[in-house]
Amino acid sequence: MPTAKNGVLDLRDWDFERDGNVLLDGDWQFYWQETKDGVQFSEDLQQSLPKVFLPVPGAWKGQMYQGKPLPGFGYATYKLKVLLPPKLPQLAVHNLDLSSSYRFWLDGKLLHEEGRFSPEPAQAEPSYKPYTGDLPKLGEQAEFIVEISNFHYSKGGFWESSEIGEQSQISAKLNKKYQIISFVAGSIFLWALYHLGLYLMRREDKPSLLISLFSFFLVLRLLTTGERFLTAILPNISMDLLIRLEFSTAYIATGVFAYFYHLVFPMSMGKRSTYFFIFTLTPFIASLVGDVASFSSLALYYQVLLITICLRTMIAIFQAFPYSKTKSVLSLIGFLFIFTTVLNDTFYQNNIINTMNLIPFGFLGFILFQGYILSYDFTRAYRDIEGLKSNLEISNQQLNSLKGGLEDLIVERTKELESSRSKIEQLNEFARTINSTIRLEAILEKAHHYLRAEIDSSTLLLFLVDPIQKRFVLQKAVLDSDSNESMLEKIQSVPLPLDDRAGILFSVYQRKRPFVFKRVKEAQFFDSNERILSIVGKKPGILLPLLSQGRVIALLAIFKHEEKDIFSNENLEITKSIAEAIATSVGNSILIENLNRERNFAEITKIQMEDAKNEISILNDFTKTINTKSDLSHVIEEMFDYIEKNFKIAGVLLQLVDETKKELYSYKIKEPRDVSEEQIKFAKELRLVLNKESGIVYRIFQKQRAYLVSTKRGKPTSRLERDVYRVFPNNPFFIVPLVVQNQVIGMVYFTSFQKENKLQSDLQKRIVGFCDQIAGAVLNSILLQSANLAKRKSDRAKAEIQKLNEFAKRINSLTHLEGILAEIFGFIKQNYEIENCVLFYLDQNDSQFRYLNHSGFTLIDDSTVEFFKQLTFPLEKEGGFVYQCYLRKKYFYMRHVPKSIPFAIDKEVIERSKTKSLLISPLINNDAVVAMAIFGIMDENKVLNKEEIDSIIGVSEHIASAINNSFLLNKIEEERKRSESLLLNILPKNVANELHEKGKVNPVEYENVSMLITGFPGFSQMTGVLTPEELIEGLDLYFSRFDEVIYKYNLEKLKMTGDMFVAAGGLPVGNFTHPIDVCLAALSIREAVEELIKNNTEISFQPSGVMIAIHTGPVVAGVIGKSKFSYDVWGKTVTQTQAIRRAASIPRIHVSEATMEKAKSFFRFEELSEIITYEGETIRVYELISLKDELVDPSTSLPNEQFDKFYTQQKRGARILSK
């Protein structure tokens, strides 16, 4: 189907009789805040309105118009041109409601008005009714115009499609729609009555009541949407009530529907979800009390909530599948009809798709499957009744049968009870026996005799669970034969770890349930199980867990005599009873054994604690001793003596951590007798970088744990380990980190012992404890030593800072750059013995360092000095070391000149200056490099240390600040001059001087001033056609020429606004020639414009001429603004000049009578008309033609000598008119 494009719908190839109706959809031309008459008026005046096209159907809210989104309220005009085929039948048009009142025009004639269209909110009246009407006879094209105003609904616009077609086809389509809607509404209404009847007959059936209510609301919504059939039933119904019915039916029906599904599927659609949805719907229902615009704006949020409820309902149906599959499937299919149409209506109401409201039709599908569910429930209920009847008959027969055999059953049960009593007495006897002893051997022997008599068992095995060693241990094996000891040894040799490798034993341990062997095939046994069975014999058996306080403490295995024997249920019960009885004894035996073990351990611990107490006392005395000493060397000597005396270890190496270099260095060594000179030298010079290259030492440093390096070593993992293994091939090491507050401060190596087993674990612990105790004392000594060193450095730094402060005061007191540099060079020579220094400043414009000044180099020839003055360092790789220092913002020190220098520029500098070493320091101010200092040292024996370099860098910071301040002073002076020049460019000189001296300008009243204002005809139309670039290009060309003319005739340019150029004569210095000067300037401007039009045909800005307004009278002049000054004039003369200019419509020079009277001796004027000013006064206006003929030189068209004579006379009579 064809659609409109750019406001035109082409139907020339459309046959209405053959192809049917056509929708007027597509892009309509859109005029915001314009009526039909306003659009027509603009077109009559040939004023181009913005061409904007909006899609129909669609609301205008949110559409971008001239860069801004449109609001919901307002009015607009839609226009569409339709190109029609030559032969047309009788056509008709049909459209649904538009939001919210409109007028339908066809070829300039009003076709229909719905509600009352008005641009004024108070006069507009909304109405929502569809319209169908015949169209008049049309030609080859037709123009449809629709004026729409909306001040009631949340969004307005042409939101429904209009349709044109043959009259009979339009009528037939509408009749068919009415029939379908009537059928659907009637069906749903009957369904509602049917379920209401079901509820009245059975009040417990609340789902029937809810589906009935939902159906009633759906019928009402069907009548208030789409064609809105309710308006045909109730023609006088208001739009306000109609919209409230539309929204209320949707809100309430949604809540009823959610509660209906809660009753149908209570297990999956819980109360919380249902009440939450109903609570969420409450604000929407409450909003219906407000105005239509307010509650209709919530429609989108309601649609999101509706889709959420549908999704939750669908999930509930899926969750109900396990409870009622058939009912859930039927409900899901029926609900899919509802859900699909909900999505359709949501997209349709938001103008995403162009269909129609389909929820009532989806509900018909829902009704169909709901009927299936109802029939299914009736059928199932009838079937259940039949089943209950059949079961009742069977139960009666069984009751009669039981009554007859009850006496036989009592006799049989009596015999069973006697047998059970006998077995219970035997078990009680067994329990008394095992409770009289705690020996496991006696208990198992008694259990074996009992089980052999009761179930014919041959073998009994007891496996204890060892949770510490994570394994099963065979505690006792009891057999009929005499081979118990040998069998016990064989089974004990089978490894049984407490994991899957133990096979069935681990499975019973985990599950805590018995396991009968006969049920498992041989192929399914683990290797350990097979070995045990091969020893015992592959006989049927049972494996039972022995539990104590819910924990498996042992496993009891019982085997039969013969392979064909089986374990009956009675056997199983007996073995379980035995296992329960044995479990308590086994638990008690294990507890007693643990108590004995703990008693022995406590005795041993007591002895160890006494030894540890004595050692701690000695260690405390030692700690007190070393804490009183501050010298680190004395502390270490005391530590080595203590180690040799108490641990019998003579060889000790202490390494400390160098935080700066991130390495361990050897601080002190105690040499044993059996160490070679090579080993001593290696230990003293040993430095270990704290990274992976240090191998095992770095791992100890990271883990902060001691480690014993034995003589049985693996392959070295680093070069350092390889060197250690080579120098100390047969020496074991015990390495202990010194840790304080979770930080390693050093490492101690013990290596006097020859055999690894001499250093037992208890000695290792004592050494670690000792190291933990003395670590704090070592750290304190290190800190004190560092503090003394820092104090000495601080004293030196303080003196250095004082010296630098005095230097900074001297250079900051100077303003002249030469004096500053002389002071800098003298300070460097005096304090660092460096005579040669060259300063280069950074030229930002050329991106290079240029020569600034130098000192020294007195022994160098003049050509070399000139070389330095011409030398530049570019900000690129060729800039050498200077560029590298600039990038890194760090100094570069070349201690000795190498044979090979990577950069050519540095090589030439060194060769010419003959320097022996070089220091390059960037001069940084506010984190930016402003200059570069190159210090040349001629003495090859002089080497700068770190402190001297840091001091020079500190001086460099002051140099940078002084140089930067000098540069800033120069810039400030330049900016001051530039500011004064700019001020003179925008203000008269005397005004600028007054502003500069006083900071303000007093307003001045001038009695006689001539104003000149220019303008271009049709400038407003040009702004709508030309681009900003083209417009600015043209105005700049013409206004630049106007500036030349104004300057030539000594006028004061005031401002430029749009196409208006404003100037004045007779201010700020009064004169008698200003009316003549202004008229001369006007003639020159007119001539300049004609010339520019002729010579600049290639530019887009092409005015037809220039309009000039001139008027003379009093004004007040002054300066306004604080940051951007503006010199301007005010008064009646200004507004009257603007009125003259605004009244002009063609290119002329319009002069007021006041100016004409003062200039008529020099110029020719023609009377034009009278105008009314803004103040309501009448002014007579004249056209300035030219200079008088007798005052013009015919050969040049310029003023002649006679003009100059008159002009001079006029000028001599001038006087100051200001007051």
Beta strands, then each sheet from edge to edge (+ up, - down):
strand 1: 8-10
strand 2: 22-23
strand 3: 26-32
strand 4: 52-56
strand 5: 58-59
strand 6: 64-65
strand 7: 68-69
strand 8: 74-83
strand 9: 91-95
strand 10: 101-106
strand 11: 109-114
strand 12: 131-134
strand 13: 141-150
strand 14: 157-158
strand 15: 162-166
strand 16: 457-466
strand 17: 471-479
strand 18: 515-516
strand 19: 541-548
strand 20: 551-560
strand 21: 652-658
strand 22: 663-670
strand 23: 687-689
strand 24: 707-709
strand 25: 733-740
strand 26: 743-750
strand 27: 836-843
strand 28: 848-855
strand 29: 872-874
strand 30: 892-894
strand 31: 917-925
strand 32: 928-937
strand 33: 1004-1015
strand 34: 1052-1057
strand 35: 1060-1065
strand 36: 1107-1120
strand 37: 1126-1130
strand 38: 1149-1152
strand 39: 1163-1172
strand 40: 1178-1187
strand 41: 1192-1193
strand 42: 1198-1199
sheet 1: 1+ 8+ 3- 4+
sheet 2: 1+ 8+ 13- 10+ 11-
sheet 3: 2+ 15- 9+ 12-
sheet 4: 5+ 14-
sheet 5: 6+ 7-
sheet 6: 17+ 16- 20+ 19- 18+
sheet 7: 23+ 22- 21+ 26- 25+ 24-
sheet 8: 29+ 28- 27+ 32- 31+ 30-
sheet 9: 34+ 35- 33+ 36- 37+
sheet 10: 34+ 35- 33+ 36- 38- 40+ 39-
sheet 11: 41+ 42-
end
